[in-house]
């Protein structure tokens, strides 16, 4: 039995997030601000909801054993900046933590409650319990407040826990941008500002919920009143002033996640074609090998930049 479980875990890398309630999240493919996001624990209800929509939707497994803060669900929003797609150069700013205003529950009768399941600020600010202060009773925390809370609830290991979470956020930000590198035409002097949303499970593993191409940069909370102007000011300083390529961290709040080598256009085109062919096979219902999938992810390995080990991403900063 143990051997079978180990084999299942090796084959199904997301087994640990499944839980026992079979809860799924259904969201619009091009939505924002939490609009149209619903939770279900019944297949027929999911199919009926999807069939009633005019446009396609995404069905995503709910991370059931999610880490809670004072019995409330939370996620982490991190701003990720790409200042060059080739060579791929990725940065991340100090994240912030968004909490729900009501206690978490996976009972069927609570799945419709957005105040318990959706951490989006525009959703939570409609709740009576919403508090924009950066404190344990607030609905948006800084990294410092989160670390202090984890310190109290883990016997003084708050910084170690955050360092583990942060290292995974950095690695996911790298992989997320790397996997679309060949689809974006590199324009010198241009940049892309993304908003990545992460969820943390009870083992402090980090899961990428989604990547937003137009993240909300409005203020309105104690945390954002500090972070937004700092990030925007330091962005312009970083882009307009020359930066020493040997430094892992410039003299600003944007931490370097990854800086790769320039890849020949032919190698990127080859990687693009491999992924396109594999996606075509998948849509047609034809299986492909794990080796093919890995080749598609890696692309032309001889011309690729080296993937940075996670321990090298864990430099000081956030």
Beta strands, then each sheet from edge to edge (+ up, - down):
strand 1: 24-28
strand 2: 38-40
strand 3: 57-61
strand 4: 68-69
strand 5: 72-85
strand 6: 88-92
strand 7: 96-99
strand 8: 140-141
strand 9: 192-200
strand 10: 206-212
strand 11: 255-259
sheet 1: 2+ 1- 3+
sheet 2: 4+ 5- 6+ 11-
sheet 3: 4+ 5- 7+ 8-
sheet 4: 4+ 5- 9+ 10-
end
